[in-house]
Amino acid sequence: MNEHHSPAVKGNILIVDDTPNNLRLLSSMLTKQGYEVRSAISGSVALMAVRTVPLDLILLDINMPKMNGYEVCQHLKADPQTCDIPVIFLSALGEPLDKVQAFQVGGVDYITKPFQVEEVLARVENHLTLRQMQIELQQAKAEALRALEQEQELNRLKSEFVSMISHDFRTPLTSIQGFAELLRYGGDAINAEMRDRYFDKVNGAIDHLLYLLDEVLLIGSIEAGKTEFQPTPTDIEKFCRDLCETLQLSDGSHHTIAFQAECCDVIVNIDQILLRRILTNLLSNAIKYSPNHTTVEFHLVCREQAVVFAIRDWGIGIPTENQPNLFRTFYRCNNVGQIKGTGLGLAVVKRCVDAHNGNIHLESQEGVGTQVTVTLPLPVPAVCTHETISETISTVP
């Protein structure tokens, strides 16, 4: 039955008949059996009624003035909102009943007048049961399709993960293997300086592998609902400034991060681990896809109920056709060329933003640059005590 009516009601039924006595008789008969019953005195009234209330069954008189039952049924079946409602035709014993036409226009059954209580109730209950079975079958079909789509998506992710392992994991593993061989068999040809450099290469490759694994595990953890949102009081301006400084220390391309904060010394309740993932990935992308010695703009705005992060670069930009797929795992744009990456960064960002119940907005033009704006709601309003602070952090000598 339709899910909109009360569980105590057996079904919502509309009776359409131009004879008031028939309406009263059928309405009384069905109401006593626990059905919710509505009446319509004409076909036009019935077509208006079906749009105002959810129905499980329609009892429809054939012989009515202006618009007969066949015509009403045709209108019902032509409308996607009402085409699935079963229609039982009503016909007086002495009236001509075109059974073929009744079924051709979409009727499921017919009842002749004068009414036999047992027959009416049996036919009504039978078709309501069939209707309920049809609804349950449709729901099961929809759930099966959703499960199939999820399974297909899971298989796609597995295939992409295997593909990513074969490409992105192979390089650091090969590097580790190569330098390990040099350290093992190099003998006296390897001095202390060379040995330290080789160990640094090995450690760097290991760090890269661990980073890849952490990103993949984080995505899986969030999607499985195993990562909890854990806000803690945070000096948000200091948090962002420290993160910028950390990224600058690891940037060998001498980019400049121009950081500006509206309201400093603001304490907000936010998940620092997820926020670090968001900002690290966005700032790293902005640096990676921008020419050397260029500026990345990082703007922080604190509001009472939310905190907003806007990161702007003047790099290669994102092609319009790629933008709908940016938050898919392992997806990379077709203009990245030889720039290394895994396609995990923005996927991680999106999951972390979703975990905050926030939103992310991206604007980009190929060859011009990209701006990403992240808005995170605050479980506890922020308190702003100062005005605006502006700072430029750079590794340019």
HUKAJO-V728539 format. One record per backbone hydrogen bond with DSSP energy under -1.0 kcal/mol. CO is the residue of the C=O (numbers start at 1). NH is the residue of the N-H. If there is no record, write none. Layout:
BEGIN
co=CO nh=NH
co=CO nh=NH
END
This chain:
BEGIN
co=2 nh=5
co=6 nh=9
co=11 nh=36
co=12 nh=56
co=12 nh=57
co=13 nh=38
co=14 nh=59
co=15 nh=40
co=16 nh=61
co=19 nh=23
co=20 nh=24
co=21 nh=25
co=22 nh=26
co=23 nh=27
co=24 nh=28
co=25 nh=29
co=26 nh=30
co=27 nh=31
co=28 nh=32
co=30 nh=35
co=31 nh=34
co=34 nh=10
co=36 nh=13
co=38 nh=15
co=40 nh=17
co=42 nh=46
co=43 nh=47
co=44 nh=48
co=45 nh=49
co=46 nh=50
co=49 nh=52
co=49 nh=53
co=57 nh=14
co=58 nh=88
co=59 nh=16
co=60 nh=90
co=62 nh=64
co=62 nh=69
co=65 nh=67
co=68 nh=72
co=69 nh=73
co=70 nh=74
co=71 nh=75
co=72 nh=76
co=73 nh=77
co=74 nh=78
co=79 nh=82
co=79 nh=83
co=82 nh=85
co=86 nh=58
co=87 nh=108
co=88 nh=60
co=89 nh=111
co=90 nh=62
co=91 nh=113
co=92 nh=95
co=97 nh=99
co=98 nh=102
co=99 nh=103
co=100 nh=104
co=101 nh=105
co=102 nh=107
co=109 nh=89
co=111 nh=91
co=113 nh=93
co=116 nh=120
co=117 nh=121
co=118 nh=122
co=119 nh=123
co=120 nh=124
co=121 nh=125
co=122 nh=126
co=123 nh=127
co=124 nh=128
co=125 nh=129
co=126 nh=130
co=127 nh=131
co=128 nh=132
co=129 nh=133
co=130 nh=134
co=131 nh=135
co=132 nh=136
co=133 nh=137
co=134 nh=138
co=135 nh=139
co=136 nh=140
co=137 nh=141
co=138 nh=142
co=139 nh=143
co=140 nh=144
co=141 nh=145
co=142 nh=146
co=143 nh=147
co=144 nh=148
co=145 nh=149
co=146 nh=150
co=147 nh=151
co=148 nh=152
co=149 nh=153
co=150 nh=154
co=151 nh=155
co=152 nh=156
co=153 nh=157
co=154 nh=158
co=155 nh=159
co=156 nh=160
co=157 nh=161
co=158 nh=162
co=159 nh=163
co=160 nh=164
co=161 nh=165
co=162 nh=166
co=163 nh=167
co=164 nh=168
co=167 nh=171
co=169 nh=173
co=170 nh=174
co=171 nh=175
co=172 nh=176
co=173 nh=177
co=174 nh=178
co=175 nh=179
co=176 nh=180
co=177 nh=181
co=178 nh=182
co=179 nh=183
co=180 nh=184
co=181 nh=185
co=182 nh=186
co=186 nh=189
co=187 nh=190
co=191 nh=195
co=192 nh=196
co=193 nh=197
co=194 nh=198
co=195 nh=199
co=196 nh=200
co=197 nh=201
co=198 nh=202
co=199 nh=203
co=200 nh=204
co=201 nh=205
co=202 nh=206
co=203 nh=207
co=204 nh=208
co=205 nh=209
co=206 nh=210
co=207 nh=211
co=208 nh=212
co=209 nh=213
co=210 nh=214
co=211 nh=215
co=212 nh=216
co=213 nh=217
co=214 nh=218
co=215 nh=219
co=216 nh=220
co=217 nh=221
co=218 nh=222
co=219 nh=223
co=220 nh=224
co=221 nh=226
co=222 nh=225
co=232 nh=270
co=234 nh=236
co=234 nh=268
co=235 nh=239
co=236 nh=240
co=237 nh=241
co=238 nh=242
co=239 nh=243
co=240 nh=244
co=241 nh=245
co=242 nh=246
co=243 nh=247
co=244 nh=248
co=245 nh=249
co=246 nh=250
co=253 nh=293
co=255 nh=395
co=256 nh=296
co=257 nh=393
co=258 nh=298
co=259 nh=391
co=260 nh=300
co=261 nh=389
co=262 nh=302
co=266 nh=236
co=268 nh=234
co=270 nh=232
co=271 nh=275
co=272 nh=276
co=273 nh=277
co=274 nh=278
co=275 nh=279
co=276 nh=280
co=277 nh=281
co=278 nh=282
co=279 nh=283
co=280 nh=284
co=281 nh=285
co=282 nh=286
co=283 nh=287
co=284 nh=288
co=285 nh=289
co=287 nh=290
co=289 nh=316
co=294 nh=256
co=296 nh=258
co=297 nh=312
co=298 nh=260
co=299 nh=310
co=300 nh=262
co=301 nh=308
co=304 nh=382
co=305 nh=378
co=306 nh=303
co=307 nh=376
co=308 nh=301
co=309 nh=374
co=310 nh=299
co=311 nh=372
co=312 nh=297
co=316 nh=367
co=319 nh=322
co=319 nh=323
co=322 nh=325
co=323 nh=326
co=325 nh=328
co=328 nh=331
co=333 nh=336
co=336 nh=339
co=343 nh=330
co=344 nh=348
co=345 nh=349
co=346 nh=350
co=347 nh=351
co=348 nh=352
co=349 nh=353
co=350 nh=354
co=351 nh=355
co=353 nh=358
co=354 nh=357
co=359 nh=375
co=361 nh=373
co=363 nh=371
co=365 nh=368
co=365 nh=369
co=369 nh=365
co=370 nh=313
co=371 nh=363
co=372 nh=311
co=373 nh=361
co=374 nh=309
co=375 nh=359
co=376 nh=307
co=387 nh=263
co=389 nh=261
co=391 nh=259
co=393 nh=257
END
